[in-house]
């Protein structure tokens, strides 16, 4: 009789644990956009053909990694799965046309969606940076951290590389450093 009581209590504890863990996991998950919803959202902001889409974990959050190809190049976008916000945009391969680099064109596209939030667009940040030094824009990223919101711009020159951080709200140059 005691064995039956202990076995029953063990089964009840096990079932309560399983139900509790299931409820805990269900309560912490945020609703996430479907792959089609993400593709529709980025299709409106970033024209081109989607080459690859993968749902991944980034810092414990579900994100979509999207490879996008257009006439300006090939790009990797990291998109938050819950809201569809673009967390990162990186150029993989580019086709420079005219006087505008791939990064400038890409950031102008990115700014269309963020322009209502930031007083200084990516194109304006690039203009501020290129007024300081001549060279080819290698990379531009919008960074958000404890220091604030700023554009991190890398410019390749014949004498080395220049890193310039420009405040996204004021247009002020925060960091200007040469790398030989």
Buried (B, 14 or more C-beta within 10 A) or exposed (E): EEEEEEEEEEEEEEEEEEEEEEEEEEEEEEEBBEBEEBBEBBEEBBEBEBEEBEEEEBEEEBBBBBBBBBEBBBBBBBBBBBEBEBBBBBBEEBEBEEEBBBBBBBBBBBBBBBBEEBEBBBBBBBBBBBEBBEBBBBBBBBEEEEEEBBBBBBBBEEEEBBBBBBBBEEBEBBEEEEEE
